[in-house]
């Protein structure tokens, strides 16, 4: 293990565009369904719905949170609808699978999605048995990353010591609150930010475009 990370005993990972390549564009399929959902809910055309969707994401952390605030949307209905997609664009990455298995300590998922969807993804990419638990949008009481509440709820739920934890996410803005709590941060810099300058942020300790390669490297040291 890289000496600078030898103290880490909780490895926490975002899901989408972190545990699989952004180039697979799985989230693009979800994004299309979100736009359709916004159009139906707000009673507007698809172009206007796309613009509104991005405003909701930027201002509320997730499209869901914005719809819950402005339109009293049922989160279970929304998540079931937008996650009704095929997973055939995903594939297993043996280097990533082996590297996560080799990490010492606990392995956790921290996602703004829901657990049902997360488990479908993990099954598809060969990581269904790799993680101790999943902290999802329901567990965050629908206050998603980067809300400070979501990190505090995750830490409390799993008894994580922030000073001995590492968190990896493809959205740089989601790393700033983690770093403020003393968590070591890893930015998966793969171009997956979807609105404006969401990649901007402070508190990034490590940076990589390929999680599997980065983990393999730190495990060699």
N, C-alpha and C positions, 0 to 999 in steps of 0.2 A: 504494500500500500504506500502511496505517496505520503511521506512523513507529515506534511502539512495537513493531511486529512486523516491521520491515524486515530484522532480522537472521535471521529464521527461514528455514532452508533445508531442513528436514525436517518435513513435515506428516503426522502420524500419526493415523489414524482407527480407532476401534472400528467394528464393523459393525452389529449388531442395535440397532435403535431409535436409531441415530446417523445412518446414511446413508439411512435411510428413516423416515417418521413413526411414532412409537409408536402413533398412532391407527389404523394399518393392522392392528395386532394380529397380525402374522405370528408373533411369539414366543408368542402365546397358543395357536396351533396346535401349536407345539413343546412348550409347557408341558403340554398335554394328553397328548401322546405320552410325555413324561417321566414323568408320573404313572402312566400305564399300565405303563411299563417298571419303575418302582419297585415297583408292586403285584405284578407277575409275579416279580420278582427276590426280593423280601422275603417273598412269600407272604402278603400282607395285603390287606384290602379297599381300594377306591379312596380313600375318605375318609382312612383312616389313611396311605395312600401319599402323598397330597397333603401332609399335615402333615409326614411324614418327608422328603419331597422338599425342602420349604422349610427344614427343619433342616439338611439336607445342604448346601444352597446357602449358607446363612448361615455354617455352621461350616467348610466346606471350599472355598468360593469358587465351586464349580460342583456341580451334582448329580452329574455324572460323577465328579469327584474323590472325593466321598463314597462313591459306589458302588464305586469302585476300592479304596478303603481298607477298607470294611466287607464287601464282597461279592466282591472280586476280579473285577469286571466287565471284559470286554474292551472297551477304549475304541472300537475300530473298529466293533464290533457295535452298541454303544450309539449312537454318532453316526450310523451309517447308518440305524438304526431311527427315532430321534427327528427326524431331518431329512427323512424321507420324507413331505414335505408339498407341496402345490401353492403356487405363488408368485403366484397371480392377484390377491391383495390388494395387490400392489405395483405402482407405476407410476413412470414417469420424472418427474423434477423438472428441467426444463430450466435453471432458475436455478442449481441445485446442480451440475449437469453442467458448465455453462459456468464457474462460479466455481472449481471444483476444477481444471479445465483451465488456468485463468488463474493459479493459484498458482505462484510461482517456486520452483524447487527440486524435491526428491523428494517423492513421495506414497506412503504406505505404509499397509497395513491391519494392525492388531494386535487379534486377536479370540480369545475363549475358545472359539469354534467351530472347525470344521475347514475346510481350504482348499477341499475339494470343495463343501461347502455355501456357503461365502463366494462362490465363483465363480458359483454359480447365482443368488445374490442380486444380485451385481454385474451379471450379464448382464441380469437382469430390469429393473433400475433404470437401465440405460444407462451403466454405469460399468465395463464389462468391460475397457476399455483404459486406464483412468485411473490405475492404480496400478502401481508398480514391482514390488512383492512383497507377500506376505501372510505374517505371522507368526502361526501358529495354535496350537491347544492341543497338537498333536504336537510342534511346534518348541519349545514351552515345557516339554517333558518332563512334561506333565500337571500342571504346577504353575501354575494359572491366575492371572490378575489377581484380587485385588490382591497376590498373592505377589511379594515383591521379586525373586525369581528370574526371573519372567516378563519383567520390565522389563529386567533385566540381560542376559538372553538375547537379547531383541529388539535392544538397543543393540549388543551384540557381533556379532550376525548381520548387521546392516546398516551397521555402522560409524557410528552416529549420534552426533553431538556433542549431548549433552543441552542444553547452553546455547543451541543454535541450532535446537531442535526445539519443536514444539507438538503436544500430544496432546489429542484430543477424545473424550469418552466420555459416555454417558448415565448411568453410575453414578458418583456423586460419590466414593464410597469408592475407586474405581479411579484417581482423580486424585491422591490423597494420596501414594502411593509415587513417582509420576512427578514431582510437584513437589519431593519430597525429593531427587531426582537432578538437579534444576536445569532440568527440562523445563517450559515454559510450558503451562498447562492451560486447557482450555475444557470447561465442563460443559454438556451438552445437557440442560437442565432441562425435560423434557417429561412428567414424571410416570410414567416407565416403571419406577421402582423397584418391586420385587415383594414384598419381605419386610421388614416392620418399618421401621426408620429407616435403610435403606441409603443414603439420599440424604445423610445427615449426613457431613461430612468437612471437613478443612482442605485448604488448598493449591489453592484455585480462583482462577485469575487472571481468567478471563472466563466469562460465563454467558449462555446464549441458549436460547430454546425452539425456534429454527428455524435449523438449520445453514446452509441455503442463503442465508437472509436475512443472517445474520451475515457470511458470507464475502463476499457481494456488497457489504456495507457497508464492510468493511475494505479491499476492493480499490478502492473509490471514493476513499478518502482520499489 
